[in-house]
Amino acid sequence: MDGGLGELLLAALGLYLVIEGSILALFPDGFQRMMAVVQQLPPSTLRAIGLAAAVSGVVIVWLVRG
């Protein structure tokens, strides 16, 4: 690839999969407990958490990419 946006997105996806896979492999019981807690949260709280995560991700990418 030419080092553009496509390569950055693939690298980010790969890093996400490494982190998520590691958490599931190393802490499967804790992950299941966390998901049980998440299921009890109201949709508005999940929406706020998702929005905060998305905004944080955009800010991080913006800071890194300049």
Backbone as XML, in Angstrom:
<?xml version="1.0"?>
<chain id="A" units="angstrom">
  <residue number="1" name="MET">
    <atom name="N" x="0.842" y="-1.184" z="0.000"/>
    <atom name="CA" x="0.000" y="0.000" z="0.000"/>
    <atom name="C" x="0.882" y="1.241" z="0.000"/>
  </residue>
  <residue number="2" name="ASP">
    <atom name="N" x="0.248" y="2.371" z="-0.218"/>
    <atom name="CA" x="1.002" y="3.604" z="-0.365"/>
    <atom name="C" x="1.143" y="4.392" z="0.929"/>
  </residue>
  <residue number="3" name="GLY">
    <atom name="N" x="0.727" y="3.838" z="2.053"/>
    <atom name="CA" x="0.845" y="4.539" z="3.325"/>
    <atom name="C" x="-0.295" y="5.506" z="3.579"/>
  </residue>
  <residue number="4" name="GLY">
    <atom name="N" x="-1.359" y="5.410" z="2.812"/>
    <atom name="CA" x="-2.484" y="6.332" z="2.937"/>
    <atom name="C" x="-3.486" y="5.884" z="3.981"/>
  </residue>
  <residue number="5" name="LEU">
    <atom name="N" x="-4.682" y="6.408" z="3.814"/>
    <atom name="CA" x="-5.756" y="6.150" z="4.762"/>
    <atom name="C" x="-6.120" y="4.665" z="4.831"/>
  </residue>
  <residue number="6" name="GLY">
    <atom name="N" x="-6.118" y="3.980" z="3.700"/>
    <atom name="CA" x="-6.450" y="2.557" z="3.692"/>
    <atom name="C" x="-5.494" y="1.737" z="4.545"/>
  </residue>
  <residue number="7" name="GLU">
    <atom name="N" x="-4.224" y="2.045" z="4.443"/>
    <atom name="CA" x="-3.231" y="1.331" z="5.249"/>
    <atom name="C" x="-3.403" y="1.645" z="6.730"/>
  </residue>
  <residue number="8" name="LEU">
    <atom name="N" x="-3.707" y="2.886" z="7.038"/>
    <atom name="CA" x="-3.939" y="3.279" z="8.427"/>
    <atom name="C" x="-5.150" y="2.545" z="8.998"/>
  </residue>
  <residue number="9" name="LEU">
    <atom name="N" x="-6.226" y="2.468" z="8.230"/>
    <atom name="CA" x="-7.418" y="1.777" z="8.703"/>
    <atom name="C" x="-7.172" y="0.288" z="8.914"/>
  </residue>
  <residue number="10" name="LEU">
    <atom name="N" x="-6.429" y="-0.323" z="8.011"/>
    <atom name="CA" x="-6.100" y="-1.747" z="8.181"/>
    <atom name="C" x="-5.223" y="-1.970" z="9.410"/>
  </residue>
  <residue number="11" name="ALA">
    <atom name="N" x="-4.268" y="-1.081" z="9.634"/>
    <atom name="CA" x="-3.410" y="-1.192" z="10.820"/>
    <atom name="C" x="-4.239" y="-1.021" z="12.088"/>
  </residue>
  <residue number="12" name="ALA">
    <atom name="N" x="-5.166" y="-0.065" z="12.084"/>
    <atom name="CA" x="-6.020" y="0.160" z="13.249"/>
    <atom name="C" x="-6.918" y="-1.047" z="13.507"/>
  </residue>
  <residue number="13" name="LEU">
    <atom name="N" x="-7.481" y="-1.612" z="12.445"/>
    <atom name="CA" x="-8.321" y="-2.801" z="12.587"/>
    <atom name="C" x="-7.509" y="-3.969" z="13.143"/>
  </residue>
  <residue number="14" name="GLY">
    <atom name="N" x="-6.309" y="-4.145" z="12.628"/>
    <atom name="CA" x="-5.440" y="-5.214" z="13.129"/>
    <atom name="C" x="-5.119" y="-5.037" z="14.602"/>
  </residue>
  <residue number="15" name="LEU">
    <atom name="N" x="-4.810" y="-3.808" z="15.021"/>
    <atom name="CA" x="-4.508" y="-3.542" z="16.424"/>
    <atom name="C" x="-5.731" y="-3.804" z="17.297"/>
  </residue>
  <residue number="16" name="TYR">
    <atom name="N" x="-6.894" y="-3.402" z="16.813"/>
    <atom name="CA" x="-8.136" y="-3.666" z="17.551"/>
    <atom name="C" x="-8.331" y="-5.167" z="17.762"/>
  </residue>
  <residue number="17" name="LEU">
    <atom name="N" x="-8.132" y="-5.949" z="16.706"/>
    <atom name="CA" x="-8.314" y="-7.395" z="16.800"/>
    <atom name="C" x="-7.310" y="-8.029" z="17.754"/>
  </residue>
  <residue number="18" name="VAL">
    <atom name="N" x="-6.078" y="-7.535" z="17.760"/>
    <atom name="CA" x="-5.065" y="-8.049" z="18.692"/>
    <atom name="C" x="-5.491" y="-7.774" z="20.133"/>
  </residue>
  <residue number="19" name="ILE">
    <atom name="N" x="-5.927" y="-6.556" z="20.406"/>
    <atom name="CA" x="-6.326" y="-6.193" z="21.768"/>
    <atom name="C" x="-7.563" y="-6.972" z="22.195"/>
  </residue>
  <residue number="20" name="GLU">
    <atom name="N" x="-8.583" y="-6.979" z="21.351"/>
    <atom name="CA" x="-9.825" y="-7.676" z="21.687"/>
    <atom name="C" x="-9.586" y="-9.185" z="21.848"/>
  </residue>
  <residue number="21" name="GLY">
    <atom name="N" x="-8.831" y="-9.755" z="20.941"/>
    <atom name="CA" x="-8.530" y="-11.185" z="21.035"/>
    <atom name="C" x="-7.734" y="-11.524" z="22.278"/>
  </residue>
  <residue number="22" name="SER">
    <atom name="N" x="-6.805" y="-10.666" z="22.645"/>
    <atom name="CA" x="-6.003" y="-10.897" z="23.851"/>
    <atom name="C" x="-6.864" y="-10.864" z="25.100"/>
  </residue>
  <residue number="23" name="ILE">
    <atom name="N" x="-7.777" y="-9.910" z="25.159"/>
    <atom name="CA" x="-8.672" y="-9.820" z="26.320"/>
    <atom name="C" x="-9.526" y="-11.080" z="26.428"/>
  </residue>
  <residue number="24" name="LEU">
    <atom name="N" x="-10.088" y="-11.519" z="25.310"/>
    <atom name="CA" x="-10.922" y="-12.727" z="25.332"/>
    <atom name="C" x="-10.110" y="-13.969" z="25.687"/>
  </residue>
  <residue number="25" name="ALA">
    <atom name="N" x="-8.887" y="-14.055" z="25.182"/>
    <atom name="CA" x="-8.053" y="-15.230" z="25.448"/>
    <atom name="C" x="-7.538" y="-15.257" z="26.889"/>
  </residue>
  <residue number="26" name="LEU">
    <atom name="N" x="-7.188" y="-14.104" z="27.419"/>
    <atom name="CA" x="-6.581" y="-14.055" z="28.751"/>
    <atom name="C" x="-7.602" y="-13.976" z="29.887"/>
  </residue>
  <residue number="27" name="PHE">
    <atom name="N" x="-8.745" y="-13.335" z="29.634"/>
    <atom name="CA" x="-9.721" y="-13.103" z="30.696"/>
    <atom name="C" x="-11.151" y="-13.444" z="30.252"/>
  </residue>
  <residue number="28" name="PRO">
    <atom name="N" x="-11.404" y="-14.679" z="29.820"/>
    <atom name="CA" x="-12.750" y="-14.999" z="29.311"/>
    <atom name="C" x="-13.846" y="-14.867" z="30.371"/>
  </residue>
  <residue number="29" name="ASP">
    <atom name="N" x="-13.561" y="-15.264" z="31.602"/>
    <atom name="CA" x="-14.585" y="-15.167" z="32.649"/>
    <atom name="C" x="-14.893" y="-13.709" z="32.986"/>
  </residue>
  <residue number="30" name="GLY">
    <atom name="N" x="-13.859" y="-12.904" z="33.094"/>
    <atom name="CA" x="-14.061" y="-11.485" z="33.375"/>
    <atom name="C" x="-14.816" y="-10.796" z="32.255"/>
  </residue>
  <residue number="31" name="PHE">
    <atom name="N" x="-14.529" y="-11.191" z="31.017"/>
    <atom name="CA" x="-15.232" y="-10.604" z="29.874"/>
    <atom name="C" x="-16.710" y="-10.949" z="29.925"/>
  </residue>
  <residue number="32" name="GLN">
    <atom name="N" x="-17.033" y="-12.187" z="30.272"/>
    <atom name="CA" x="-18.437" y="-12.590" z="30.364"/>
    <atom name="C" x="-19.147" y="-11.825" z="31.484"/>
  </residue>
  <residue number="33" name="ARG">
    <atom name="N" x="-18.461" y="-11.637" z="32.614"/>
    <atom name="CA" x="-19.069" y="-10.869" z="33.710"/>
    <atom name="C" x="-19.314" y="-9.423" z="33.278"/>
  </residue>
  <residue number="34" name="MET">
    <atom name="N" x="-18.351" y="-8.844" z="32.560"/>
    <atom name="CA" x="-18.495" y="-7.479" z="32.096"/>
    <atom name="C" x="-19.682" y="-7.354" z="31.130"/>
  </residue>
  <residue number="35" name="MET">
    <atom name="N" x="-19.835" y="-8.332" z="30.240"/>
    <atom name="CA" x="-20.953" y="-8.293" z="29.296"/>
    <atom name="C" x="-22.290" y="-8.417" z="30.020"/>
  </residue>
  <residue number="36" name="ALA">
    <atom name="N" x="-22.338" y="-9.185" z="31.109"/>
    <atom name="CA" x="-23.573" y="-9.299" z="31.883"/>
    <atom name="C" x="-23.929" y="-7.945" z="32.502"/>
  </residue>
  <residue number="37" name="VAL">
    <atom name="N" x="-22.927" y="-7.204" z="32.956"/>
    <atom name="CA" x="-23.161" y="-5.875" z="33.517"/>
    <atom name="C" x="-23.623" y="-4.921" z="32.421"/>
  </residue>
  <residue number="38" name="VAL">
    <atom name="N" x="-22.987" y="-4.987" z="31.267"/>
    <atom name="CA" x="-23.336" y="-4.100" z="30.153"/>
    <atom name="C" x="-24.787" y="-4.326" z="29.720"/>
  </residue>
  <residue number="39" name="GLN">
    <atom name="N" x="-25.249" y="-5.560" z="29.757"/>
    <atom name="CA" x="-26.633" y="-5.853" z="29.360"/>
    <atom name="C" x="-27.648" y="-5.169" z="30.274"/>
  </residue>
  <residue number="40" name="GLN">
    <atom name="N" x="-27.247" y="-4.857" z="31.488"/>
    <atom name="CA" x="-28.158" y="-4.219" z="32.441"/>
    <atom name="C" x="-28.212" y="-2.703" z="32.277"/>
  </residue>
  <residue number="41" name="LEU">
    <atom name="N" x="-27.280" y="-2.123" z="31.518"/>
    <atom name="CA" x="-27.249" y="-0.672" z="31.348"/>
    <atom name="C" x="-28.360" y="-0.215" z="30.403"/>
  </residue>
  <residue number="42" name="PRO">
    <atom name="N" x="-28.936" y="0.948" z="30.691"/>
    <atom name="CA" x="-29.973" y="1.464" z="29.785"/>
    <atom name="C" x="-29.356" y="1.906" z="28.452"/>
  </residue>
  <residue number="43" name="PRO">
    <atom name="N" x="-30.153" y="1.873" z="27.382"/>
    <atom name="CA" x="-29.641" y="2.263" z="26.064"/>
    <atom name="C" x="-29.014" y="3.659" z="26.041"/>
  </residue>
  <residue number="44" name="SER">
    <atom name="N" x="-29.558" y="4.586" z="26.800"/>
    <atom name="CA" x="-29.011" y="5.949" z="26.797"/>
    <atom name="C" x="-27.583" y="5.967" z="27.340"/>
  </residue>
  <residue number="45" name="THR">
    <atom name="N" x="-27.296" y="5.141" z="28.332"/>
    <atom name="CA" x="-25.938" y="5.062" z="28.878"/>
    <atom name="C" x="-24.996" y="4.428" z="27.867"/>
  </residue>
  <residue number="46" name="LEU">
    <atom name="N" x="-25.443" y="3.363" z="27.212"/>
    <atom name="CA" x="-24.617" y="2.733" z="26.184"/>
    <atom name="C" x="-24.341" y="3.692" z="25.031"/>
  </residue>
  <residue number="47" name="ARG">
    <atom name="N" x="-25.346" y="4.469" z="24.660"/>
    <atom name="CA" x="-25.186" y="5.453" z="23.585"/>
    <atom name="C" x="-24.143" y="6.499" z="23.987"/>
  </residue>
  <residue number="48" name="ALA">
    <atom name="N" x="-24.207" y="6.977" z="25.224"/>
    <atom name="CA" x="-23.248" y="7.978" z="25.703"/>
    <atom name="C" x="-21.833" y="7.409" z="25.750"/>
  </residue>
  <residue number="49" name="ILE">
    <atom name="N" x="-21.698" y="6.164" z="26.191"/>
    <atom name="CA" x="-20.379" y="5.519" z="26.228"/>
    <atom name="C" x="-19.837" y="5.356" z="24.818"/>
  </residue>
  <residue number="50" name="GLY">
    <atom name="N" x="-20.686" y="4.922" z="23.891"/>
    <atom name="CA" x="-20.270" y="4.753" z="22.504"/>
    <atom name="C" x="-19.860" y="6.073" z="21.874"/>
  </residue>
  <residue number="51" name="LEU">
    <atom name="N" x="-20.628" y="7.114" z="22.118"/>
    <atom name="CA" x="-20.297" y="8.431" z="21.573"/>
    <atom name="C" x="-18.982" y="8.947" z="22.150"/>
  </residue>
  <residue number="52" name="ALA">
    <atom name="N" x="-18.785" y="8.779" z="23.448"/>
    <atom name="CA" x="-17.532" y="9.213" z="24.072"/>
    <atom name="C" x="-16.340" y="8.446" z="23.497"/>
  </residue>
  <residue number="53" name="ALA">
    <atom name="N" x="-16.517" y="7.148" z="23.276"/>
    <atom name="CA" x="-15.432" y="6.346" z="22.700"/>
    <atom name="C" x="-15.124" y="6.794" z="21.275"/>
  </residue>
  <residue number="54" name="ALA">
    <atom name="N" x="-16.157" y="7.041" z="20.485"/>
    <atom name="CA" x="-15.954" y="7.468" z="19.104"/>
    <atom name="C" x="-15.262" y="8.826" z="19.042"/>
  </residue>
  <residue number="55" name="VAL">
    <atom name="N" x="-15.694" y="9.762" z="19.866"/>
    <atom name="CA" x="-15.071" y="11.089" z="19.893"/>
    <atom name="C" x="-13.623" y="10.980" z="20.360"/>
  </residue>
  <residue number="56" name="SER">
    <atom name="N" x="-13.379" y="10.161" z="21.373"/>
    <atom name="CA" x="-12.005" y="9.965" z="21.849"/>
    <atom name="C" x="-11.122" y="9.394" z="20.751"/>
  </residue>
  <residue number="57" name="GLY">
    <atom name="N" x="-11.655" y="8.438" z="20.011"/>
    <atom name="CA" x="-10.899" y="7.850" z="18.911"/>
    <atom name="C" x="-10.563" y="8.862" z="17.838"/>
  </residue>
  <residue number="58" name="VAL">
    <atom name="N" x="-11.524" y="9.704" z="17.483"/>
    <atom name="CA" x="-11.284" y="10.743" z="16.476"/>
    <atom name="C" x="-10.213" y="11.715" z="16.970"/>
  </residue>
  <residue number="59" name="VAL">
    <atom name="N" x="-10.284" y="12.106" z="18.224"/>
    <atom name="CA" x="-9.288" y="13.033" z="18.779"/>
    <atom name="C" x="-7.898" y="12.407" z="18.770"/>
  </residue>
  <residue number="60" name="ILE">
    <atom name="N" x="-7.794" y="11.144" z="19.148"/>
    <atom name="CA" x="-6.502" y="10.469" z="19.151"/>
    <atom name="C" x="-5.921" y="10.410" z="17.749"/>
  </residue>
  <residue number="61" name="VAL">
    <atom name="N" x="-6.748" y="10.007" z="16.790"/>
    <atom name="CA" x="-6.273" y="9.935" z="15.389"/>
    <atom name="C" x="-5.864" y="11.326" z="14.903"/>
  </residue>
  <residue number="62" name="TRP">
    <atom name="N" x="-6.640" y="12.331" z="15.228"/>
    <atom name="CA" x="-6.331" y="13.702" z="14.812"/>
    <atom name="C" x="-5.006" y="14.162" z="15.405"/>
  </residue>
  <residue number="63" name="LEU">
    <atom name="N" x="-4.791" y="13.857" z="16.693"/>
    <atom name="CA" x="-3.520" y="14.245" z="17.327"/>
    <atom name="C" x="-2.327" y="13.513" z="16.727"/>
  </residue>
  <residue number="64" name="VAL">
    <atom name="N" x="-2.494" y="12.221" z="16.465"/>
    <atom name="CA" x="-1.396" y="11.421" z="15.929"/>
    <atom name="C" x="-1.088" y="11.802" z="14.487"/>
  </residue>
  <residue number="65" name="ARG">
    <atom name="N" x="-2.132" y="11.988" z="13.703"/>
    <atom name="CA" x="-1.951" y="12.281" z="12.280"/>
    <atom name="C" x="-1.624" y="13.742" z="12.009"/>
  </residue>
  <residue number="66" name="GLY">
    <atom name="N" x="-1.825" y="14.597" z="13.011"/>
    <atom name="CA" x="-1.468" y="15.998" z="12.881"/>
    <atom name="C" x="-2.383" y="16.739" z="12.018"/>
  </residue>
</chain>
